[in-house]
């Protein structure tokens, strides 16, 4: 499982996924200043365009802003399904 975003709302999503016993491979966020940080034990490992290296797993979008979430989902669709 890959989680998109490292915003405040991501903590709730990670806690739920962990309680459901999902293996979280990492978090992706386009803010490179956050890379390497841990949130609830999950590491921010790259920018969203890096997901293509792990596109054989499920994604959870934890972006709070409806507008930004739509942009990122469309970006993922374009980059992961050329």
Secondary structure by P-SEA (a helix, b strand, c coil): ccccccccaaaaaaaaaaaacccccbbbbcccccccccccccccccccccccccccbbbbbccccaaaaaaaaaaaaaaacc
